[in-house]
Amino acid sequence: MDRLVLRQAWAFVFREWHLTRRYFSWVVVFMFYSLVSSATVALIGVAAQDFRLTLNLVLGVLLWSFLSCMFSDIANSISYERWEGTLEYTFMAPVSRLVHLFGISLYAIFYAAILGIVIVFGLTLFMPLSFAGANLPGLLLVLVVGSMAFAGLGLMAAILPVMSPEHGAQATNIFQGVLLLISGVYYPVKVLPHWLQPFSTFSPATYALSASRKLIGVDNPLSTPTKLVSSPIREAIPELLILMVMGLVLIPLGLWVFNQAETWAKRTGKLKRTG
Amino acid sequence: MSVSRPAIFVRDMKKVFRTRAGFMRSHVTEEWALKGVSFEVGEGETYGMLGPNGSGKSTLVRVLSTLLIPDAGETQIFGYKLPGEERKIRQVIGRVSVDAAFYKKLSPRENLLYAAQLYGISRSDAEPRALDILERLEIEKRRFNDSLEEMSRGMQQKIAIARAILINPPLLLLDEPTTGLDPKSRRDVQSFIEDVRRERGTTILLTTHDMAEAERLCERIGFLARGRLVVEGTAADLKNGYDNLEEAFIKITGEKFHDNEADEDG
């Protein structure tokens, strides 16, 4: 990557960082809400006095907080620009859409990671949490590989506000809600209605969760509340491979779809602030 | 008039917007924003496009800014074709629109440095340049780190101009840059536009409602009405036989002017 491309990608990180700084009180509110809602979900496991259920729920809230925050930041980046009225200026800058969305994704991953860390530490205020014995480097790998697939999905969802200034942002939230429903974040996919279960195979979160559960050792009968018995990374290779393929397909596909939507918007005049 | 080496070359540009309505969105209505506009702007020239609301001025500027794809015609900017060579064109244009579109929570410094980096300019190079431009636009240095939402419309518009100038573009597209400004801010902006043109040789396409502004800043002026360029020439040519430019416009185009209204829909 040459210096120009890096500088252009960094421009988006620079912008997002200063927006985070300037909206800091909202960032605190959002993080507090995420933490509290994560705790209320995880406490269901504590109430049932079932450490496996608790760990499953903790894993679900952590993974979903990270992936959905990243997805949402990428998918809503266009909506934010519409609200601010800056979309036309971004689109008329000599920046390729790949570099534009790379810059957005870079900051989204950073921000989602901070949120994940806040939630982990916050949850320790509500319940005893021990990851002793968990394969944490493996879990990190799942997050990195899963991020690629979610970034691709985010790019595809980002076209919605390009195509519809009025309803695009709402549609993005519906898309995110469907992902949460079908991926088995807090429950096994098999509890979903039969007609809905096949859709879970299309969600990267399904594989990220499955791999994470193995690497934490939550379903291993030998795991105890104080010592988890995790699987080695090789047992998560099928899920990691699927996630990698999804990332390799979804990112270029997301970019292609985005470019098509942008061209359509420029033909029909939909880029304008008020549509 | 044909200019020797056009910075902007537009031949028979057309743009139509289609709206779908009714059952299954089957009813399509067409609104022609540009009905075959042709003109040229020479390098270093300031060309004024005068027209009332809805005449097509903003649509024209959006096409030249690569934000709209024209439906017909031939368009070139410094020889680069549109559509086709958008990336090259984006490197040579700066645009100011009637609404100062910024991240209002961010400061002028943050907005300007962000814009500079998009164009590949380092923050260390951009910061003194931005300060210099803002100083010349009579914005105090101490406001550089204030949030933009705390600033008046005039100040915001001056910062929008600074953003366009910061990248030192050979072509400036100014879409009603002084609409809604107080007289002092208006004069500041007009003087700055004159300075930019004189010092940097920047080519400027200016759309405006303001006849006096067009006369002061533009070497040639075109009258745009209902999507057509009705006539073009120097202010003196256009006024020939009329009391002033406004009368000339009304008589020649048959249109009336609604001054001081933004033309973001045009």
Interface residues (C-beta under 8 A of the other chain):
Chain A: L4 R7 Q8 W10 A11 F14 R15 H18 L19 R22 Y23 E84 G85 T86 E88 Y89 T90 F91 M92 A93 P94 V95 S96 T263 K266 R267 T268 G269 L271 K272 R273
Chain B: F17 R18 T59 R62 S65 T66 L67 L68 I69 R87 R90 Q91 I93 R95 S97 D99 A101 F102 Y103 K104 K105 L106 E110 L113 Y114 A115 Q117 L118 Y119 G120 I121 S122 R123 S147 R163 E264
